Amino acid sequence: MISPLLAVLLVQPASSAGAAAAAPHPTATCDSPVYMVIEGKTLDRARMGQYAAAIASSEIYQKLGGYYVNIPRPIEVFEGEVDADYVNLTVRFPCIENARAFWNSRVYQDEIIDIRQKPTSAGDYTVTIYAEAPLREDMVGRVSDARFSYDFSNHQVPQVDAPVVGPEAQNSGEGDTP
């Protein structure tokens, strides 16, 4: 069975294969990539499918430079046991500000998050943000530096009046609902 979060991957437009990557925007201010990691147990697959479809149709990730870096189900388990409903999905954003802009966007807070959270949670998830590690010196030239070649810093995505995450959040800290 396809994971509901994987449904988002299936509806994302394919990138132009073979298109030459442009040089980074000369005034880019959003070029310190971060990873949003969503992991936990899915409790209601049907609602998570609706949630995934709502994120995809909103095109919020495209506007903010976010994209999936993995399929949410493991292809192998090397150690331990993984519950059949466990998912781990990672979204890469060009900077922490854009990850926050996603979370604080009107479309996410006003239209999408309730699909997952109400009337009860459709999943027991944690959502965390990690900084991208610098490329080791011995890997330079062996892998791409994966820089964003488009400046996503001026996204114009409407934000909620009271941010939920970030330095301006009124309720920042432990215990916030992901």
PAZA-449632 format. One record per residue (C-alpha): residue in one letter; x, y, z. Coordinates in pm, whole numbers, plus 50000, padded with zeros to 5 digits. Example, Ala and Ser with C-alpha at 12.3 -4.5 7.8 and 13.67 -1.06 7.14 Angstrom:
<sites>
A512304955050780/S513674989450714/
</sites>
This chain:
<sites>
M500005000050000/I501285035049920/S501935057350220/P499685088250226/L502735110550248/L504135093049942/A500995104449758/V502425139649771/L505525127249591/L503425111749320/V501585143949239/Q504645166449234/P505645177848885/A508835162248753/S511775185848718/S513225192548377/A515815165348336/G518925177348164/A518155214148221/A521295233448298/A521445246148654/A521685283648677/A524275299948897/P523025309949241/H521155342949244/P523715370449316/T521585385649594/A520315353149743/T519825356150117/C518205322250160/D521065298050102/S521645278750424/P519645246850360/V517695229750636/Y515805196950656/M512315193750801/V511955158050929/I508455144650983/E508405111051155/G506035089451349/K503045066851320/T500145072151079/L496805066151252/D494355075550975/R495635068750623/A492605083650446/R492955117150622/M496715117450567/G496025112150196/Q493725142750202/Y496395162250392/A499085152650139/A496815162349850/A496075196050013/I499795203650051/A500435193649689/S497545214049546/S498525244849749/E501965244949581/I503365259449903/Y506535238449882/Q507205250349526/K506815286949631/L509265282649918/G511815259749749/G510855229349955/Y511155194449810/Y511135158449930/V514485141049963/N513215106150047/I510365081750014/P508725079650361/R508895041650404/P512175022650454/I513454999650183/E515394979750446/V515694979150823/F519244972850943/E518504974151314/G515424974051534/E511784970351438/V509724994751236/D505964996151283/A503964991050963/D502505026350995/Y505805043951071/V506905071050829/N509965093250804/L509705120650545/T512315147650490/V511665180950316/R514655202550218/F514205240350227/P516765266250113/C516845282350462/I515215281650806/E513195312650718/N511425293850438/A510755263550657/R509185287550907/A507325305450627/F505785271950530/W504705264350887/N503455299950950/S501745303850612/R498065312050607/V497375283450368/Y499015257950600/Q497685271350931/D494195281150808/E493435254250550/I495735224050573/I496925215450925/D493395208851058/I492965180750803/R495675162250996/Q494905174251349/K491095176351382/P488885162551516/T491665139651643/S495185135551516/A495575114651200/G499115106651305/D501465106951600/Y504275127451442/T507195148951542/V508345176751311/T511925188451360/I514365210351166/Y518035202151109/A520795222850949/E522495207950646/A526015195950726/P528845211150524/L530275189450249/R533395171150367/E536525181750184/D537165146650048/M533705147249884/V534205179949695/G534045171749326/R532495137649398/V528975149949475/S527095181349389/D527045208749648/A523245208849602/R523005246749613/F519735263349529/S520075281849199/Y516945302649247/D516445329549511/F513465318349721/S513945345949981/N511235368549835/H508445342449836/Q505445365649902/V503615337550086/P501015352950320/Q501785345550686/V499505342050987/D499285372451214/A500695353351513/P503585330951398/V503525295651537/V507275289251499/G510375310751476/P511715340051677/E508415359351658/A506305329651775/Q504165337052077/N504255301152207/S507715289152108/G509355260852296/E508755225252398/G505285211052368/D504175229852058/T501905209051839/P503665198651515/
</sites>
